[in-house]
Amino acid sequence: MAKQNKLKTTGSLRIIAGRWRGRKLTVLDLDGLRPTSDRIRETLFNWLQPTLGQANCLDLFSGTGALGLEAASRGAQKVTLVELNTKAAEQLRSNCQQLEADNCQVENQDAATFLSGNNEQYDIVFIDPPYQADLWSQIAQQLVSHNSLSVDAVIYLEYPSHISPPSLPAHWQLMKEKKAGAVNYCLFKNTIE
């Protein structure tokens, strides 16, 4: 008999729309894991709707997979979920298997390490790192230096409202910006200078 891995869960994450609409997925109780709220996800995916179909998406710092799995549910062609925490990555794989999400791939590694070895370009990138790590600017620069963005790619950023906006590449054009409680979230477009 296989050994069961017992992990404490906080409940579930609900997919809002698309082919897995209403499906609930297990969320682990891990330090620093904070799924993007339904309210923010609904707004974000309304913004992304024109570009989502057939997109190649990258969900860095995936955590619960709220953003990447929502993108896959709503028609993204491929979603790569990058998560450093081994337990969270295992849960992401389990949730992908439960959904039969053959368009999703989980990478259990640090986002910076993933980008340094990456040879793909992405149409949509989600950047929502642990707030205390302050990685927004570093990851943005790596996306550019490793040529990981397609022409006209869109980049989602989520960061706490009590800090100044991160330093981002000059050719990233702000498209949308909103605040929800203690969170700022915005969408940028990769433009050619």
C-alpha positions as CSV (number, residue, x, y, z in Angstrom):
1,M,0.0,0.0,0.0
2,A,1.4,3.4,-1.0
3,K,2.2,5.8,1.8
4,Q,-0.3,8.7,1.9
5,N,1.2,12.2,2.2
6,K,-0.9,14.1,4.7
7,L,-0.7,17.8,4.2
8,K,-2.8,20.4,6.0
9,T,-5.2,22.2,3.7
10,T,-6.9,25.5,4.2
11,G,-9.8,24.6,1.9
12,S,-10.2,25.1,-1.8
13,L,-9.7,27.4,-4.7
14,R,-12.5,27.9,-7.2
15,I,-11.9,28.2,-10.9
16,I,-14.1,31.2,-12.0
17,A,-14.8,30.6,-15.7
18,G,-14.0,28.5,-18.7
19,R,-14.0,24.7,-19.2
20,W,-13.4,24.0,-15.5
21,R,-15.8,26.7,-14.2
22,G,-16.9,26.1,-10.6
23,R,-14.3,23.3,-10.0
24,K,-12.8,23.5,-6.5
25,L,-9.1,22.6,-6.0
26,T,-7.2,21.8,-2.8
27,V,-5.1,24.6,-1.3
28,L,-2.3,23.9,1.1
29,D,-1.7,25.7,4.4
30,L,1.8,26.9,3.7
31,D,3.7,30.1,4.9
32,G,3.5,32.9,2.3
33,L,0.9,31.2,0.1
34,R,-1.8,33.7,-0.7
35,P,-4.0,32.9,-3.7
36,T,-5.1,35.9,-5.8
37,S,-8.7,36.7,-4.8
38,D,-11.7,35.9,-6.9
39,R,-12.4,39.6,-7.3
40,I,-8.9,40.4,-8.6
41,R,-8.9,37.4,-10.9
42,E,-12.3,38.3,-12.4
43,T,-11.0,41.8,-13.3
44,L,-7.7,40.5,-14.5
45,F,-9.2,37.9,-16.8
46,N,-11.7,40.5,-18.2
47,W,-8.6,42.5,-19.1
48,L,-6.9,39.5,-20.6
49,Q,-9.8,38.1,-22.6
50,P,-8.8,39.5,-26.0
51,T,-5.3,38.0,-25.7
52,L,-5.9,34.8,-23.8
53,G,-7.0,32.4,-26.6
54,Q,-4.1,30.2,-27.8
55,A,-1.7,32.1,-25.6
56,N,1.5,30.6,-24.2
57,C,1.4,31.6,-20.5
58,L,4.0,31.6,-17.7
59,D,2.8,31.7,-14.1
60,L,5.9,32.5,-12.0
61,F,5.6,32.0,-8.3
62,S,2.5,29.9,-8.9
63,G,1.7,29.0,-5.3
64,T,-1.9,27.7,-5.6
65,G,-2.0,28.0,-9.4
66,A,-4.9,30.4,-9.2
67,L,-3.7,32.5,-12.1
68,G,-2.2,29.8,-14.3
69,L,-5.1,27.4,-13.9
70,E,-7.6,30.1,-14.5
71,A,-5.8,31.0,-17.8
72,A,-5.7,27.3,-18.8
73,S,-9.5,27.0,-18.1
74,R,-10.2,30.1,-20.2
75,G,-8.4,28.9,-23.3
76,A,-4.7,29.4,-23.0
77,Q,-2.9,26.9,-25.3
78,K,-0.1,26.2,-22.8
79,V,0.6,27.2,-19.2
80,T,3.9,26.7,-17.4
81,L,3.5,26.9,-13.6
82,V,6.8,27.6,-11.8
83,E,6.8,27.0,-8.0
84,L,9.8,26.7,-5.7
85,N,8.0,25.1,-2.7
86,T,8.1,21.3,-3.2
87,K,4.8,20.7,-1.4
88,A,3.0,23.4,-3.3
89,A,4.4,22.1,-6.6
90,E,3.2,18.6,-5.7
91,Q,-0.3,20.0,-5.0
92,L,-0.2,21.8,-8.3
93,R,0.6,18.6,-10.1
94,S,-2.2,16.8,-8.3
95,N,-4.7,19.6,-9.2
96,C,-3.6,19.5,-12.8
97,Q,-4.1,15.7,-12.9
98,Q,-7.5,16.1,-11.3
99,L,-8.5,18.6,-14.0
100,E,-6.9,16.5,-16.7
101,A,-5.0,19.7,-17.7
102,D,-2.8,18.4,-20.4
103,N,-2.0,22.0,-21.4
104,C,-0.3,22.7,-18.0
105,Q,3.2,21.9,-16.9
106,V,4.6,22.3,-13.4
107,E,8.2,23.3,-12.8
108,N,9.5,22.8,-9.2
109,Q,12.2,25.4,-9.2
110,D,13.2,29.0,-8.4
111,A,11.8,31.5,-10.9
112,A,15.2,33.1,-11.6
113,T,16.7,29.6,-12.3
114,F,13.8,28.7,-14.5
115,L,14.2,31.9,-16.6
116,S,18.0,31.5,-16.9
117,G,17.5,28.0,-18.6
118,N,14.3,29.0,-20.5
119,N,14.3,29.0,-24.3
120,E,10.6,29.7,-24.9
121,Q,8.7,33.0,-25.4
122,Y,5.5,33.7,-23.6
123,D,2.5,35.8,-24.6
124,I,1.2,36.3,-21.0
125,V,3.3,36.3,-17.8
126,F,2.0,36.5,-14.2
127,I,4.5,37.9,-11.7
128,D,3.2,37.6,-8.1
129,P,6.2,36.7,-5.9
130,P,6.1,36.5,-2.1
131,Y,5.9,40.2,-1.1
132,Q,8.8,40.0,1.4
133,A,11.2,38.7,-1.3
134,D,10.9,41.9,-3.4
135,L,11.6,40.2,-6.7
136,W,9.5,42.2,-9.1
137,S,12.3,44.2,-10.7
138,Q,14.8,41.4,-10.8
139,I,12.3,39.0,-12.5
140,A,11.2,41.7,-15.0
141,Q,14.8,42.3,-16.0
142,Q,15.4,38.6,-16.4
143,L,12.3,38.2,-18.6
144,V,13.9,40.8,-20.9
145,S,17.5,39.7,-20.8
146,H,16.6,36.0,-21.5
147,N,14.2,37.0,-24.3
148,S,11.3,35.3,-22.7
149,L,8.6,37.6,-23.9
150,S,6.9,37.5,-27.3
151,V,6.3,40.7,-29.2
152,D,3.3,42.4,-27.6
153,A,3.4,40.1,-24.6
154,V,1.3,41.2,-21.6
155,I,2.7,41.0,-18.1
156,Y,0.6,41.0,-14.9
157,L,2.1,42.4,-11.7
158,E,0.7,42.2,-8.2
159,Y,2.3,43.9,-5.3
160,P,1.4,45.5,-1.9
161,S,-0.1,49.0,-2.1
162,H,2.1,50.3,0.8
163,I,5.3,50.1,-1.4
164,S,6.4,52.1,-4.4
165,P,5.8,50.5,-7.8
166,P,8.7,48.3,-8.8
167,S,11.4,49.5,-11.3
168,L,10.4,47.9,-14.7
169,P,11.8,47.9,-18.2
170,A,11.2,51.2,-20.0
171,H,9.5,49.5,-22.9
172,W,6.8,48.0,-20.7
173,Q,3.7,50.1,-21.3
174,L,1.2,50.3,-18.5
175,M,-2.2,49.2,-19.9
176,K,-4.4,48.8,-16.8
177,E,-4.0,49.4,-13.1
178,K,-6.3,48.9,-10.1
179,K,-6.2,48.6,-6.3
180,A,-8.1,46.1,-4.1
181,G,-7.6,46.5,-0.4
182,A,-3.9,46.3,0.3
183,V,-3.0,45.1,-3.2
184,N,-2.1,46.9,-6.4
185,Y,-2.4,45.0,-9.6
186,C,-1.6,46.1,-13.1
187,L,-1.1,44.9,-16.7
188,F,1.8,45.9,-18.9
189,K,2.4,45.4,-22.6
190,N,5.9,44.5,-23.9
191,T,6.5,47.1,-26.6
192,I,9.4,47.5,-29.0
193,E,11.4,50.7,-28.4
